[in-house]
Amino acid sequence: MTNFEEPKPTRILVVDDESSARSALSELLREEGYEVQSAADGYKALGRVDQWEPDVVITDVKMPGLTGLELITKLREIYPDVAVVVMTAFGSVEGAVEALHLGADDYLGKPVDLPQLLIGLQRVLRHRALQREARQLRSALASQRADMRAGVIGQSKVFRDLLGLARQVADSPVSVLVTGERGTGKQHLARLIHQWSGRRGPFVSLQCSGFTDEACARELFGVREGGAVLREGRLVEADGGTLFLADVDELPAGVQAALLRFLQDRTFCRVGDSEPLQADVRVIAATSQELGAARGSKLREDLYYRLNVVSLRMASLRERRDDVPLLAMYFLRQFAAQAHRPVIGFSERALGVLLGCDWSGNIRQLENSVERAVVLARGAEIEPRDLPRELMSKMRGDDAAPVIPGASLREIERYAILRTLEHVGGSTSKAAKILGISPRKIQYRLNEYRGAPQTGMPPALPEPHAHRSAVK
């Protein structure tokens, strides 16, 4: 049985100058599983916030000294992540409206109705968690603007390690072999290496599959007929720069020997000409086969070793799930701007679908899916109905098909969270990093699952001993 991390209780600071009201509300919240402290006025509340760091401040509007409205202003200036709920007596609606304008998250009438308060707290905390996630996403996007221009985006460890190695070898003239599944962005990585290399020549690419020997030789080395150069060839075009060979394992056998010669002594001959030419070209090749399998392909072994001086493997999107939200938001902004569509993000349910998808087509499939969703979106956020239907049938799972017909998106999200927790030994922080959501969101969901009936699709969530849910 997996031992899940115990969610930390939500911290609430109750601020009210009426001692009896303050004590009563604090005790009710403690009985509901919250960790509670209290303060008799706004000045004391600021001191408690600084020392204790609560998640929510519940404050009365009218208090002597620093009023509730003044407290909200101070909190928004100094502690922007703290949620604020104001309490107002009957007839003080104007004060509640002003509090919302100052940055309060919600307001309640006095005397406080406990069920209404508990529902409001869940809503406020969920909204705050989403806001933090959005800020983190914007920060990550801003820190990667240079990579975005090259079409290479990611914050996962496996991807950042790859970029570090690519940057390390960029200045060297050695050949590089990039491997990875189709759609993982191998050409984008090659272009980035070229940009980092400082080579002044152009970046030239050649798709090696689908050629006959002669056609490929003409395309790569150029053609001379009757004393005239009919085609310069990609090597001449890339002189001083980088030549990228996509699907190099599909290179026709008759061309492989000539390419090997070029890699050895930097000389080649045009088709129809015996005069040797030279070119200063750095070669980056790519294959969708695994490194070991490439040697068993049509690629001759000596050429394989010449190309594979440095090897870089592009991880599949399944292996860098942390990057799905970043990539999706990048594509969304790009396509929304191109199509002049007022789409600014993804709903929580849509993001759950993206995080749960298998992505057999990798980044290319994600890009196409987001482009379609931007065009079909009916509001400011992309909803599951805007995404391709086939995504629902390709939701990932460790044991055959984790999705059954008719399963709700909530059930699919539940499955993704529980199976990820199982995979990482119950660590909410690790699961949150893999799923691209906040640990607090996982904690909220665990509390919900413990109080909800089992549907039969996900594995049953073990009940931790001596635990009381934060919100009943």
C-alpha positions as CSV (number, residue, x, y, z in Angstrom):
1,M,0.0,0.0,0.0
2,T,1.3,3.4,-0.9
3,N,1.8,5.9,1.9
4,F,0.8,9.4,0.8
5,E,2.2,12.6,2.2
6,E,-0.1,14.1,4.8
7,P,-1.4,17.4,3.4
8,K,-0.5,20.3,5.6
9,P,-3.5,22.0,7.2
10,T,-4.6,25.3,5.7
11,R,-3.5,28.2,8.0
12,I,-6.2,30.8,8.7
13,L,-5.8,34.1,10.7
14,V,-9.0,35.5,12.2
15,V,-9.0,39.2,12.8
16,D,-11.9,40.7,14.8
17,D,-12.0,43.2,17.6
18,E,-14.9,41.4,19.2
19,S,-13.4,38.8,21.5
20,S,-16.4,36.4,21.6
21,A,-16.9,36.5,17.8
22,R,-13.2,36.0,17.2
23,S,-12.9,33.0,19.6
24,A,-16.1,31.4,18.4
25,L,-15.1,31.5,14.7
26,S,-11.6,30.3,15.5
27,E,-12.9,27.3,17.4
28,L,-15.3,26.4,14.6
29,L,-12.5,26.5,12.0
30,R,-10.3,24.4,14.2
31,E,-13.0,21.8,14.5
32,E,-13.0,21.6,10.7
33,G,-9.3,20.7,10.6
34,Y,-7.8,24.2,9.9
35,E,-4.8,25.6,11.7
36,V,-6.0,28.9,13.2
37,Q,-4.6,31.9,15.0
38,S,-6.3,35.2,15.8
39,A,-5.6,38.9,16.2
40,A,-7.6,41.6,17.9
41,D,-6.8,44.4,15.4
42,G,-5.2,45.2,12.1
43,Y,-1.8,46.0,13.5
44,K,-1.5,42.8,15.4
45,A,-2.7,40.9,12.3
46,L,0.2,42.3,10.3
47,G,2.6,41.0,12.9
48,R,1.1,37.6,12.9
49,V,1.1,37.4,9.1
50,D,4.8,38.3,9.0
51,Q,5.7,35.6,11.6
52,W,3.2,32.8,10.9
53,E,2.5,33.2,7.1
54,P,-1.2,32.2,6.9
55,D,-2.9,31.1,3.7
56,V,-6.1,33.1,4.4
57,V,-6.9,36.1,6.5
58,I,-10.5,36.5,7.6
59,T,-11.1,40.0,8.9
60,D,-13.9,42.2,10.1
61,V,-14.3,45.5,8.2
62,K,-14.9,47.9,11.1
63,M,-12.2,47.8,13.8
64,P,-10.5,50.5,15.9
65,G,-7.0,51.5,14.8
66,L,-6.2,49.9,11.5
67,T,-9.5,49.1,9.9
68,G,-10.2,46.0,7.8
69,L,-10.1,48.0,4.6
70,E,-6.7,49.5,5.6
71,L,-5.5,46.0,6.5
72,I,-6.4,44.7,3.0
73,T,-4.4,47.5,1.4
74,K,-1.4,46.7,3.5
75,L,-1.7,42.9,2.8
76,R,-1.9,43.5,-0.9
77,E,1.2,45.6,-0.8
78,I,3.4,43.3,1.3
79,Y,1.8,39.8,1.1
80,P,0.1,39.5,-2.3
81,D,-0.2,35.7,-2.1
82,V,-2.3,35.7,1.1
83,A,-6.1,35.3,0.4
84,V,-8.4,37.8,2.2
85,V,-12.0,37.2,3.2
86,V,-13.9,40.1,4.8
87,M,-16.8,39.9,7.2
88,T,-19.3,42.7,7.2
89,A,-22.4,43.2,9.4
90,F,-25.9,43.5,7.7
91,G,-26.3,46.8,6.0
92,S,-22.5,47.3,5.3
93,V,-22.6,46.1,1.7
94,E,-20.8,49.3,0.6
95,G,-17.9,48.3,2.8
96,A,-17.8,44.8,1.3
97,V,-17.8,46.3,-2.3
98,E,-15.0,48.6,-1.4
99,A,-13.1,45.7,0.1
100,L,-13.4,43.7,-3.1
101,H,-12.1,46.7,-5.0
102,L,-9.1,46.9,-2.7
103,G,-8.2,43.3,-3.4
104,A,-10.3,41.1,-1.1
105,D,-11.1,37.7,-2.5
106,D,-14.5,37.3,-0.9
107,Y,-16.8,38.7,1.7
108,L,-19.3,37.2,4.2
109,G,-22.2,38.7,6.2
110,K,-22.2,38.6,10.0
111,P,-23.1,36.5,11.8
112,V,-21.0,34.1,9.8
113,D,-22.8,31.1,8.3
114,L,-20.3,28.2,8.7
115,P,-21.3,26.1,5.6
116,Q,-21.2,29.2,3.4
117,L,-17.8,30.1,4.9
118,L,-16.4,26.6,4.2
119,I,-17.5,26.7,0.6
120,G,-16.1,30.2,0.1
121,L,-12.8,29.1,1.6
122,Q,-12.4,26.3,-0.9
123,R,-13.3,28.6,-3.8
124,V,-10.8,31.3,-2.6
125,L,-8.0,28.9,-2.0
126,R,-8.5,27.2,-5.4
127,H,-8.5,30.6,-7.1
128,R,-5.3,31.6,-5.3
129,A,-3.6,28.4,-6.3
130,L,-4.5,28.9,-9.9
131,Q,-3.2,32.5,-9.8
132,R,0.2,31.3,-8.3
133,E,0.4,28.7,-11.1
134,A,-0.3,31.3,-13.7
135,R,2.5,33.6,-12.3
136,Q,5.0,30.7,-12.2
137,L,4.1,29.9,-15.8
138,R,4.5,33.5,-16.9
139,S,7.8,33.7,-15.1
140,A,9.1,30.5,-16.7
141,L,8.0,31.7,-20.1
142,A,9.7,35.1,-19.6
143,S,13.0,33.4,-18.6
144,Q,13.0,31.4,-21.8
145,R,12.4,34.0,-24.4
146,A,15.7,33.4,-26.2
147,D,14.9,29.7,-26.4
148,M,11.3,30.4,-27.6
149,R,12.6,32.3,-30.6
150,A,14.3,29.1,-31.6
151,G,11.2,27.0,-30.9
152,V,12.8,25.2,-28.0
153,I,10.9,25.4,-24.8
154,G,11.1,23.5,-21.5
155,Q,11.8,23.5,-17.8
156,S,12.0,19.8,-17.0
157,K,15.3,18.5,-15.7
158,V,15.8,16.1,-18.6
159,F,15.3,18.9,-21.1
160,R,17.4,21.5,-19.3
161,D,20.3,19.0,-19.0
162,L,20.0,18.4,-22.8
163,L,20.2,22.1,-23.5
164,G,23.3,22.4,-21.2
165,L,25.1,19.7,-23.1
166,A,24.1,21.2,-26.5
167,R,25.4,24.6,-25.4
168,Q,28.6,22.9,-24.3
169,V,29.3,21.4,-27.7
170,A,28.0,24.2,-29.8
171,D,31.4,26.0,-30.2
172,S,33.1,22.8,-31.4
173,P,33.1,21.9,-35.1
174,V,32.5,18.2,-34.4
175,S,29.6,16.3,-35.9
176,V,26.5,15.8,-33.7
177,L,23.9,13.0,-34.0
178,V,20.5,13.9,-32.5
179,T,18.1,11.0,-31.8
180,G,14.5,11.0,-30.6
181,E,11.0,10.1,-31.6
182,R,9.3,12.0,-34.5
183,G,7.9,15.3,-33.5
184,T,10.2,15.9,-30.5
185,G,11.9,18.9,-32.1
186,K,15.3,17.5,-33.3
187,Q,15.6,20.2,-36.0
188,H,14.8,23.0,-33.5
189,L,17.6,21.7,-31.3
190,A,20.0,21.6,-34.3
191,R,19.1,25.2,-35.2
192,L,19.7,26.3,-31.6
193,I,23.2,24.6,-31.6
194,H,23.9,26.5,-34.9
195,Q,22.8,29.8,-33.2
196,W,25.0,29.2,-30.2
197,S,28.0,28.2,-32.3
198,G,28.5,31.7,-33.6
199,R,29.1,30.3,-37.2
200,R,28.4,33.1,-39.6
201,G,27.1,30.9,-42.4
202,P,23.5,29.8,-42.9
203,F,21.6,26.9,-41.4
204,V,20.7,24.6,-44.2
205,S,18.6,21.4,-43.9
206,L,18.1,18.3,-46.1
207,Q,15.5,15.6,-45.6
208,C,17.3,12.5,-46.5
209,S,14.4,10.1,-47.1
210,G,12.6,9.6,-50.4
211,F,15.6,10.1,-52.7
212,T,17.2,7.9,-55.3
213,D,21.0,7.8,-55.2
214,E,21.4,10.2,-58.0
215,A,18.7,12.7,-56.9
216,C,20.2,12.8,-53.4
217,A,23.8,13.3,-54.7
218,R,22.6,16.2,-56.9
219,E,20.7,17.8,-54.0
220,L,23.6,17.4,-51.5
221,F,26.7,17.9,-53.7
222,G,25.4,19.9,-56.6
223,V,25.5,19.3,-60.4
224,R,27.9,20.4,-63.3
225,E,26.9,19.7,-66.9
226,G,28.6,20.9,-70.0
227,G,31.0,23.0,-68.0
228,A,28.2,24.9,-66.3
229,V,27.1,24.6,-62.7
230,L,23.4,23.7,-62.8
231,R,23.0,23.4,-59.0
232,E,25.3,24.4,-56.2
233,G,24.2,21.8,-53.7
234,R,23.4,22.0,-50.0
235,L,27.1,21.7,-48.9
236,V,28.0,24.9,-50.9
237,E,24.9,26.7,-49.6
238,A,25.9,25.8,-46.0
239,D,29.6,26.9,-46.4
240,G,30.6,28.6,-43.1
241,G,27.5,27.4,-41.4
242,T,25.6,24.2,-40.5
243,L,24.1,21.4,-42.5
244,F,21.3,19.5,-40.9
245,L,20.5,16.0,-42.2
246,A,17.1,14.8,-41.1
247,D,16.4,11.1,-41.1
248,V,20.1,10.4,-42.0
249,D,19.5,6.7,-41.6
250,E,17.4,6.9,-44.8
251,L,20.3,8.4,-46.8
252,P,20.8,6.3,-50.1
253,A,23.7,3.9,-49.9
254,G,25.4,5.4,-52.9
255,V,25.7,8.8,-51.3
256,Q,26.9,7.6,-47.9
257,A,30.5,6.9,-49.1
258,A,30.8,10.5,-50.5
259,L,29.4,12.0,-47.3
260,L,31.9,9.9,-45.3
261,R,34.7,11.3,-47.5
262,F,33.6,14.8,-46.9
263,L,33.5,14.3,-43.1
264,Q,37.0,12.9,-43.2
265,D,38.8,15.4,-45.4
266,R,36.2,18.2,-46.0
267,T,36.3,17.6,-49.8
268,F,33.5,16.6,-52.3
269,C,32.8,16.6,-56.0
270,R,29.7,17.7,-57.8
271,V,27.7,15.2,-59.9
272,G,29.3,15.3,-63.4
273,D,32.5,16.8,-62.2
274,S,35.8,15.3,-60.9
275,E,37.3,18.5,-59.5
276,P,37.3,18.4,-55.7
277,L,35.7,21.2,-53.8
278,Q,36.0,22.2,-50.1
279,A,33.4,23.6,-47.7
280,D,33.6,24.7,-44.1
281,V,30.4,23.0,-42.9
282,R,29.4,21.7,-39.5
283,V,27.2,18.6,-39.9
284,I,24.3,17.8,-37.5
285,A,22.4,14.7,-38.3
286,A,19.2,13.3,-36.9
287,T,17.4,10.0,-36.7
288,S,14.1,8.8,-35.1
289,Q,15.8,5.5,-34.3
290,E,17.4,4.8,-31.0
291,L,21.2,5.1,-31.0
292,G,21.9,1.4,-31.0
293,A,19.3,0.6,-33.6
294,A,20.8,3.2,-36.0
295,R,23.9,1.0,-36.5
296,G,21.6,-1.9,-37.6
297,S,19.8,0.3,-40.1
298,K,20.8,1.2,-43.7
299,L,23.4,3.6,-42.3
300,R,26.9,2.2,-42.8
301,E,28.8,1.7,-39.6
302,D,31.8,3.9,-40.4
303,L,29.6,6.8,-41.4
304,Y,27.5,6.3,-38.2
305,Y,30.6,6.7,-36.0
306,R,31.7,9.8,-38.0
307,L,28.3,11.4,-37.5
308,N,28.1,10.3,-33.9
309,V,31.0,12.2,-32.4
310,V,28.6,13.7,-29.9
311,S,25.2,12.2,-29.4
312,L,22.1,14.1,-28.1
313,R,18.8,12.4,-27.3
314,M,15.6,14.4,-27.5
315,A,13.2,13.0,-24.8
316,S,9.7,12.3,-25.8
317,L,6.9,14.5,-24.4
318,R,5.9,11.7,-22.2
319,E,9.3,11.9,-20.5
320,R,9.1,15.7,-20.0
321,R,5.5,16.0,-18.9
322,D,6.5,19.1,-16.8
323,D,6.9,21.0,-20.1
324,V,3.4,20.4,-21.4
325,P,1.8,23.5,-19.8
326,L,4.7,25.7,-20.9
327,L,4.6,24.4,-24.5
328,A,0.8,24.6,-24.6
329,M,0.8,28.2,-23.4
330,Y,3.5,29.2,-25.9
331,F,1.5,27.7,-28.8
332,L,-1.7,29.2,-27.5
333,R,-0.2,32.7,-27.5
334,Q,1.4,32.2,-30.8
335,F,-1.8,31.0,-32.6
336,A,-4.1,33.4,-30.7
337,A,-2.1,36.3,-32.0
338,Q,-1.9,35.0,-35.6
339,A,-5.7,34.3,-35.7
340,H,-6.6,37.4,-33.7
341,R,-8.5,35.3,-31.2
342,P,-9.2,36.5,-27.6
343,V,-8.0,33.3,-26.0
344,I,-5.7,33.7,-23.0
345,G,-5.4,30.3,-21.4
346,F,-6.7,26.8,-20.6
347,S,-9.4,25.8,-18.1
348,E,-8.5,23.5,-15.3
349,R,-10.3,20.6,-17.0
350,A,-8.6,21.2,-20.4
351,L,-5.2,21.3,-18.7
352,G,-6.0,18.0,-17.1
353,V,-6.7,16.5,-20.5
354,L,-3.4,17.8,-21.9
355,L,-1.5,16.5,-18.8
356,G,-3.1,13.1,-19.1
357,C,-2.6,12.6,-22.8
358,D,0.0,10.0,-24.1
359,W,1.3,12.4,-26.9
360,S,2.5,9.7,-29.2
361,G,3.0,12.5,-31.8
362,N,5.0,14.5,-29.2
363,I,5.4,18.3,-29.6
364,R,4.1,18.4,-33.1
365,Q,0.9,16.8,-32.0
366,L,0.5,19.2,-29.1
367,E,1.1,22.1,-31.4
368,N,-1.5,21.0,-33.8
369,S,-4.0,20.3,-31.0
370,V,-3.6,23.7,-29.5
371,E,-3.9,25.4,-32.9
372,R,-7.2,23.7,-33.5
373,A,-8.4,24.5,-30.0
374,V,-7.6,28.2,-30.4
375,V,-9.7,28.3,-33.6
376,L,-12.7,26.5,-32.0
377,A,-12.6,28.1,-28.5
378,R,-15.8,29.9,-27.6
379,G,-14.5,31.9,-24.7
380,A,-11.3,33.3,-23.2
381,E,-10.3,29.8,-22.0
382,I,-9.9,26.6,-24.0
383,E,-12.2,23.9,-22.7
384,P,-12.0,20.1,-23.3
385,R,-14.7,20.4,-26.0
386,D,-12.3,22.5,-28.0
387,L,-9.5,19.8,-28.0
388,P,-9.4,17.0,-30.6
389,R,-11.5,14.0,-29.6
390,E,-8.7,11.6,-30.2
391,L,-6.9,13.0,-27.2
392,M,-9.5,11.4,-24.9
393,S,-8.8,8.0,-26.4
394,K,-5.1,8.4,-26.0
395,M,-5.0,9.3,-22.3
396,R,-1.8,7.7,-20.9
397,G,-1.9,4.8,-18.5
398,D,0.5,2.3,-17.1
399,D,-1.7,-0.7,-17.4
400,A,-3.3,-0.9,-20.9
401,A,-6.3,1.5,-21.2
402,P,-6.9,3.7,-18.2
403,V,-9.9,5.5,-19.7
404,I,-13.2,3.8,-20.1
405,P,-16.0,5.1,-22.4
406,G,-18.2,7.6,-20.5
407,A,-15.5,8.5,-17.9
408,S,-15.8,12.1,-16.8
409,L,-12.9,14.5,-17.0
410,R,-12.9,14.6,-13.2
411,E,-12.4,10.8,-13.2
412,I,-9.6,11.1,-15.7
413,E,-7.9,13.8,-13.6
414,R,-8.3,11.7,-10.5
415,Y,-6.7,8.7,-12.3
416,A,-3.7,10.9,-13.4
417,I,-3.2,12.3,-9.9
418,L,-3.4,8.9,-8.1
419,R,-1.3,7.0,-10.5
420,T,1.4,9.7,-10.5
421,L,1.4,9.7,-6.7
422,E,1.7,5.9,-6.7
423,H,4.6,6.2,-9.2
424,V,6.6,8.6,-7.0
425,G,5.9,6.9,-3.7
426,G,3.2,9.3,-2.5
427,S,5.2,12.5,-2.7
428,T,2.8,15.4,-3.5
429,S,5.7,17.7,-4.4
430,K,7.2,15.2,-6.9
431,A,3.8,14.4,-8.4
432,A,3.0,18.1,-8.7
433,K,6.3,18.6,-10.7
434,I,5.5,15.8,-13.0
435,L,1.9,16.9,-13.6
436,G,2.7,20.6,-13.9
437,I,0.3,21.6,-11.1
438,S,0.8,22.9,-7.6
439,P,1.2,20.6,-4.6
440,R,-1.7,22.4,-2.9
441,K,-4.0,21.5,-5.8
442,I,-3.1,17.8,-5.3
443,Q,-3.8,18.1,-1.6
444,Y,-7.2,19.7,-2.3
445,R,-8.0,16.8,-4.7
446,L,-6.9,14.2,-2.1
447,N,-9.2,15.6,0.4
448,E,-12.0,15.6,-2.1
449,Y,-11.3,12.0,-3.1
450,R,-11.3,10.8,0.5
451,G,-14.9,12.1,0.9
452,A,-16.2,11.0,-2.6
453,P,-17.5,7.6,-3.6
454,Q,-15.2,5.4,-5.7
455,T,-16.1,5.2,-9.4
456,G,-14.2,1.9,-10.1
457,M,-11.8,3.4,-12.7
458,P,-8.9,4.7,-10.6
459,P,-7.3,2.6,-7.8
460,A,-8.8,3.1,-4.4
461,L,-7.1,5.8,-2.4
462,P,-5.8,4.4,0.9
463,E,-7.1,6.1,4.0
464,P,-4.3,7.4,6.1
465,H,-4.6,6.7,9.8
466,A,-5.5,9.4,12.3
467,H,-6.2,12.0,9.5
468,R,-8.9,14.4,9.4
469,S,-9.8,16.2,6.2
470,A,-9.2,19.9,6.1
471,V,-12.8,20.5,5.0
472,K,-15.5,18.0,5.7
